[in-house]
Amino acid sequence: MSEYNAPASKSTEPILTALALGVFGVGVTEFVPVGLLPQIADTFGTSIATSGWVISSYAAGVMVGAPIMTLFSIRRPRKQMLILLMALFIVGNLLSAVAPNFALLIIGRIVTSFTHGAFFGIGTVVAAELAGPGQRGAAVAYMFSGISLANLIGVPIGTWIGTMANWRTTFLVIAALGILTALAIAYLVPNLSSPKNVRVGGEIKALTHPQVILALLMTLFGFGGVFAALTYLTPIMTDIAGYAESSMSWILIIVGVGMFTGNWTGGKLADHSLMPTVLAMLFLLAATLFAFHFTAHSAILSLITIFFVGFFGMATIAPLQSVVLEYAKGAPTLASSINIGVFNLGNAVAAWLAGATITTSLGLTSAGLVGGLMTSLGLVLAIVAVVLRRKAQGAQATISVVEHQPAQ
């Protein structure tokens, strides 16, 4: 436990704001290259496809870096690790900004990506611990609101800066945001002691528990379905729904508003009833993704549907992260960080599966079907987790009754 526990009467909002600012910066640096790829390609004389490594190398780095950096942090004070991770974030973005060749840009992106999973994982544990029981879902959602805001305003602003100046300036601004975050954490986050009696072997062993594995698979498939639709949103909305390409900026804002409101809703509901919230959000998300296959042909209905894809998609994040914290009590930091990597893996799997189906006779709208099927699998896994949990609790209750029976 930490040396500090926020009483219910004292607001933890400044602390959570510092964490959300870091999440915002990480979210911007992850997604902003999407709008800068043509500039990056022109700078280094590479194709758009090759320049895409700026994005894919980051995603790969998140999956590899999350467990490495988290295991490195296990016995270190959490506040210290959050600041160190922001220092790595600053270095990575500065290296990206001044990279004289494409190879060094990729190295800069990988360095930056090593911040991602560990910062989110440690931040989740800190937010949940400081908030205390009954408020953990809302606290985690507050921190993750940084991702919603990154997509809603951060990425468009970063893209605009890159267009008005150049892509290097965008990365310099992101590095400056990292400095601001490090200062905010240093000033606002209380000193937290390093976890006691924690061993690397124990942390890794806790990840092999069936409930933890189920929770990670719920994330992989449950949330992954969102990106089956979002990855191909532009061609679906322009080629199928009939919108002009210039309309995509405000369409993405609508999706971002859905994400922002969904994030808060999911966090609040998770505090009242965690697993029912997970089940409900996954069911509604799957239904919405399936619906998108049919509503994509209507300009109005497709817009309404994609808003709710964003809403229900983000509404699953805080609950799924809270489930991992609940099931992995023996290794909350490592499991939480691994779960962030699993989010990214799910996104990649969904994009690949949808990419394979849209080239068939099913066409672009099949992305909704792929997403719906993936999320449905996540829902089935969540139901299995609930059943196993109840059986385990029933068995434990039976053992407890037997142990307390008086001797005959």
N, C-alpha and C positions, 0 to 999 in steps of 0.2 A: 504494500500500500504506500501511498505518498505521504509526505509530511503535512499535506494540506488537504482538507476536505471542505469545500464551500458549503456553508450553512444555507438552508433554504431561504433565509432572509437576505442573504447577500447575493447580488446578481453576478453571474459568471459571464455575462455578455461580453465585456471587454476581452476576456481570455479567449472566448470562442471566436470573437471577431478577429483576433490575431491569427488564430488557426485558419479561419475561413479566408483570410487574406492570402495566406500561404497556398491554400487549395486553389484559390482564384488564379494566382500566378502560375501554378503548375498546370492548371486547366488551359490557360492561355497559351503557354509554351508548347503544350501537347498538340493543340488543334490549329493554331494560327498559321503554321506552314502550308495548310491546305490552300489558302488564298494567296500564298506567296510563291508557289512552285514555279510559275512561269518566269518570275524575276530571278529566282535561284538558278533555273535552267539557263537563262541568258547569261548570268554572271560567269558560270563555270563551263558553258558550252555543252551541257548535257541535255538529254532528252527529258521530256516530262516524266516518262516512265522511270528513268534512272533517278531523277530528282525525287521521286516518290520514296526513295530510301531514307530521306530525311524524316518521313513519317513512320515507315515500317521499322527502321532501326531504333527509333524511340520506343515503339511498342514492344519490340524484342527486349530492349534494355530494361523496361519496366518488369517484365516477367522474370528476367534473370536477376536484376538488381534487388527486387523486393526481399527475397529470402536472405541474400548475402548481407545487405545493409542492416536488416533487422537482427540477424544473428550477431552481427558486429555490435549492435546497440544494446543487447540483452542486459548486460550488467552495468550499463552506463546510465547516469541520470537522464531522464527523459527530456527535460528542458534543454540540457546541454546537447543532446542528440538532435533535437529540433533545430537548434541554431547551427550545428555542424552540417546538417542536411541542407539548410538554406545557403550556407557558404558554398557547398558543392553545387547547388542550383545556380548561384551567381557565377561561379567559375565556368560551368558548362555553357551558360548563355553568353558570357563574354567571349569564350572560345569560339562559339558559333558566330558571333558578331564580327570577329576579326579574322576568321578562317581564310587563309590565302588560297586554299584549294578545297575541292569537294571532299576529299578524304578527311581533312581536319574538321570540316563541318559535321561530318558523320560522327567523328570522335566526340565533338562537342555535344551533339545530340545524345549520344550514349551516356556521357558523363552526367548530363542533366537528368536523363531518365532514371538514373540510379537513386535520385531523390524521391521519385514519385511514390512507389509502393510503401517505403519505410515512413515517409512523412505522413501519408494518409493513415497508415496502420498505427503508428505511435500517436498521431493526433486523435484518432478515434478512441484509443484507450484513455488518453488524457481527458478528452471531452466527456466520455462516459463516466469516468471516475470522479471528476469534479462535479458533475451534475447530480450524481447519486441515483438511487432507485426511484423509478417513477418519472424520471425526466431524461433518461439516457437517450431514448429515441429522438426526442426533440433536440438534445444537445448535438448528437451526431448529424442530424438533419441541418442544424445551424451551420456546422462546419462544412458540410457538403453543399450548402447553398453557394459556396464559392465556385463550384463547378457549373451550376446553373447560370450564375452571373457571368462566368467566363464565356459561356456560349452565347449569352444574351447580349452582353455589351463588350466584354474584353476582346474576343476574337474579331468582331467587326471593327473596333477601334484599332487593334493591332494591324489588321489588314489595311485599314485606311492610312495609318502611319507609313506602312510599307509602300503604299501606292504614292503618297505625297512626297516621301523622302526616298527611302530604299529599305530593303528587307533587313539590312544590317542594323538600321536604326531601331527597328521593331525589337530585335533581340537585346539591344542596349537598354531600351526602356523596360523590358522584362527583367533584365539584370538589376536595374534600379529598383524595381518592384520587390525583388528578392532582398535587397538591402533594407528596404522599408519594413518588410516582413520580419527579418532577423532582429531589427531594433524593436519592433512591436512585441515579439516573443520575449526578448530580453527584459523588456520593461513591464509587460503585462502578465506573462505566465509565471505563476509562483514556482519556487524551487521545489522540485519533485525528487524524492530519493530514488536511487536505483533499486529495482526489484530485488528482494532478498531471497536467498536460497534458490536461485534460478540456474539451471544447468542446460547447456545447449542440447544434450541428449534428451533431457526431459521435455524440452520445447518441441523437438522434432517428433518424439514418441507420441506426444499429445495429438499431433496432426493425424496420426494413424487411427484414431478412434472413429468408429463407423459413423457416429453422429456428426463429427467434424467433416469427414469426407462427404457425407450427404449434403451438409450445408454449403460446402464449396461447389459441389455439382449443381445445387440449386441456383447458385450465382451464375455458374458457367452457362447453363441453358436458360434459366429464367430471365435474366437481364439480357443475355446475348441476343435474344430474338429481336430486341429493339433495333440493333444495328443492321439486321437483315433489311429492314425497311429504310432506315436513315441513310445507309451507305448509298443507296440508289434513289434517294428522294428527289434529287434534281431531275434526272431523266423521267421519272414517273410523273412528277408534277408538270413538266413541260411537254413531254411527248404524249402522255396519256390524259392528264387532267386538262391540258390546254393552256397552261399559264405561259406567259412570256418569260424568257430567261432572266430578264431584268426584275421580275417579280420575286425571285428566290430570296432576295435580301429580307423583305418583309415577311415572307413565308417562314423563313428560319427564325425570325423574331417571334412569330406566333408559336412555333415549336418551343422556343426558349422560354416563353411565358408559361407554357404548359409544364415544362420541366421545373421551373422555379416554384410554381404553386404545388405541383405534385410532390416535390421534395419535402416541403413543409407539411403537407397533409400526411404523407407516409410516416414521417417522424413522429407527429402528434399521435396518430392512431397506434403506432407501435408501442408507445408508452402505456396505452390503455389495454391492449391485448396483442401481444407480439405475433404469435403464429397465425391466429385468425386474420390479422392484417396481411401477413405474407401470402396466405392462401387467397384472400380476396383480391389483392393487387395483382397477383400472377394470373388469376382467372380472368379478371377484367382486361389485363394487358393482352393475354392470348386472344380473347374475343375481339378486341380492337384491332389487333394485327390481322386476324382472319378477315375482319370486316373491310380492312384497307384493300384487300384483293378485289373487292367488289365496288367500293366507293371511289376507287382511284379514277374511274371514268367520269366522275362528276366533279366539277370545279368546286362547288360549295361543300359537298359531302366529304371530299378528299381533304379539304382544309380542316373541317371539324374533326375528322378521324385522326389526322396527323397531330393535331393539338393534344388529343387524348393519348396517342402513342407516347408523346413526350411526357404527359402528366402521369400516366400509370407506370411508365418506364422509370422515371425518377422516383416515384412513390415506392418503388421496390428497394431502392439502394440502402437507405437508412435501416429499414427492417431486416434486409438480408445481412448487412454488416452487424446488426445487433444480434442476429441469430448466431453468427460465427462467434461473437464475444460470449454469448450464453453457453454455447456448446463446448468452446475451447477454453474453459476457465483455467486450465493448467498452462496454457500458452496463448493468452489473448493477443499479445503484440505480434508474435510471429504469424498466427492464424489470420489476424486482421490484415496484415501486410500481404500475405499470400493471397487473400481474398481479392485484394486490389489487382494483383497480377492476373487472377482468374477472370475478373471483369474484362480486362484487356484481351485475354485469350478468347473469351466468349465473343467479344466484338469481332475478332479476327476470323473465328470459325463461322460466325453468322454471315459475315461479308463474303467469305469464300463459298459457302453453300448457296447463298442467294445468287452470287455471280455465276455459279454453275447452272442454276435453273433458269435464269432470265434469258440465257442463250438458247433454250429449248423452245418448243412450241407453246409453252406456258407463258412466255413473255415476261415483261418487266413487272407486271402485277404479282407474279409468283413470289416476289420478295416478301409480300405480306403473308403468304402461305408458309414460307420457310420460317419466318419469324414466329408465326402462330404455333407451328409445330414445335419449335425449340422451346418456347415459353411453356407450352403444354407439358412438355417433358419435365421442365423445371417444377411445374405444379404437381405432377405425379410424384416426383422426388420429395417435395415438401409434404405431401400427404403421407408418404412412407415414413418420413422423419417423425411426423406427429404420432403415427401408430407405434413406431418403435419406442418413442419417448414414453408414451402412456404404458406400454408393456413393461418397460424398465422401472417406471415409477410404481406400477402395481406389484411387481416382484419385490421391490425394495420395501414396500409397505407390508407385504406378507412376511418378509424376513423380520421386520421390526416388531410385528405383532408376536411372532413366535418367540423372539428373544426376550420379550417382556412378559411372557406368560409365566405365572408362578409354578415352581416345581411341584409335581404331584407327590 
